[in-house]
Amino acid sequence: MAVNWPWFRWTGRGSTVPERKSDGAIGFVALHAQGEARWTRRDYAALAREGFMRNPIVHRSVRLISETAAAIPWLLYDGVTELAEHPLLKLLDRPNERQAGAGFMEALYGHLLLSGNAYVELVSAQGGAREMHLLRPDRVTIASDGSGWPVALDHREGAQRRHIELGLSGNGGAAHLALFHPLDDHYGFAPLEAALIALDTHNAAGRWNKALLDNSARPSGALVYAPKDGGNLSDEQFDRLKAELEEGYSGSTRAGRPLLLEGGLDWKAMGLTPKDMDFIEAKHSASRDIALAFGVPPMLLGIPGDNTYSNYQEANRAFYRLTVLPLVARTAKELSAWLTPAFGDGLRLWYDADQVEGLAGERDALWTRLGAASFLSEDEKREAVGYPPHR
């Protein structure tokens, strides 16, 4: 490099010519680099804090899905016979002393949506009593055997460590519910991670707007001092001008105060206004991306634009069919495969779709069509709507 750069000259003796100062300025070189965007970390705590706790779109989407899914009642079948009472139904209705069934399932769905994973522990006590507890995803690590298959959960709480076997044993066990992850064999993929760019954009837009309002809703700019006779501001003049700007023209209480310029001062705007940034549309676009990742129609969240449904009822029906019911059905199959062996053979958990108010219109249309189908017997009509035939 010493051969190529102009201020190093090769002398043939392995030395360089000493630097010489010049009285006249010969200029300077300024190097600029594009800064990297800062993204929210992809762990459960960061997604919960920046998403659920600070972003209204994420908060409402998670609450809407988890509360709606948790309100759907469970059904238990022994073969084709529906059981009205059973210890497993009592356990789902009251999993533990702290939580009722709806609160427990709401937290379980919330863990799935924010982390892609939900961990359930079954505790068996004396006398056959059983309780279910949720383990917070950021406190759980999956332990695998020598072949890489998951066999247990390592749960940590402060200084305490517990090793919980997956499946069921005499003292209980644990279950791991995970959403599909294309690049991980053990852990699930959270829907919020797919909308991470939109989440950071939405939060950054809100912080920028708040900072702009705190600065009298003015974009950034510069005071340019260019007197006709040349020269620069003295240190005393510079400090006085800076103090006057900070004390007299910053803050929401001083919004709209005119700026008095003197002696060759000129104001040059250096930032974009909210109108130039298309601020509102940028937030709405990020909101639609977040709602898309969770599977919530934007119309249900009050987001304008891209309302592909003709009315609210149609959007609500699509929300149940495309988002809520698939999540509940997946959870029912996972819990059924895990819990039913402890209560007997031939048991199967499912959900009661007839109790879903959002699908009342579909049920009415189905019953009307079946009622007019004279070629079907009464038992065939009952079977078509999910009821067993008459005995």
HELIX and SHEET records of a PDB file:
HELIX    1   1 TYR A   44  LEU A   47  1                                   4    
HELIX    2   2 ALA A   48  PHE A   52  3                                   5    
HELIX    3   3 PRO A   56  ALA A   70  1                                  15    
HELIX    4   4 PRO A   87  ASP A   93  1                                   7    
HELIX    5   5 GLY A  101  SER A  115  1                                  15    
HELIX    6   6 GLN A  126  GLY A  128  5                                   3    
HELIX    7   7 PRO A  137  ARG A  139  5                                   3    
HELIX    8   8 PRO A  191  ALA A  194  1                                   4    
HELIX    9   9 LEU A  196  ASP A  214  1                                  19    
HELIX   10  10 ASP A  235  GLY A  248  1                                  14    
HELIX   11  11 SER A  252  ARG A  254  5                                   3    
HELIX   12  12 PHE A  279  PHE A  294  1                                  16    
HELIX   13  13 PRO A  298  LEU A  301  1                                   4    
HELIX   14  14 TYR A  312  PHE A  319  1                                   8    
HELIX   15  15 TYR A  320  VAL A  324  3                                   5    
HELIX   16  16 LEU A  325  LEU A  339  1                                  15    
HELIX   17  17 THR A  340  ALA A  342  5                                   3    
HELIX   18  18 ALA A  353  GLN A  355  5                                   3    
HELIX   19  19 GLU A  357  LEU A  359  5                                   3    
HELIX   20  20 ALA A  360  GLY A  371  1                                  12    
HELIX   21  21 GLU A  378  ALA A  384  1                                   7    
SHEET    1   A 3 THR A  81  LEU A  83  0                                        
SHEET    2   A 3 TRP A  74  ASP A  78 -1                                        
SHEET    3   A 3 LEU A 347  TYR A 351 -1                                        
SHEET    1   B 4 ARG A 130  LEU A 135  0                                        
SHEET    2   B 4 ASN A 117  SER A 124 -1                                        
SHEET    3   B 4 GLY A 172  ALA A 178 -1                                        
SHEET    4   B 4 GLY A 167  SER A 169 -1                                        
SHEET    1   C 3 VAL A 140  SER A 144  0                                        
SHEET    2   C 3 PRO A 150  GLU A 157 -1                                        
SHEET    3   C 3 GLN A 160  GLU A 165 -1                                        
SHEET    1   D 2 GLY A 221  TYR A 225  0                                        
SHEET    2   D 2 LEU A 265  ALA A 269 -1                                        
END                                                                             
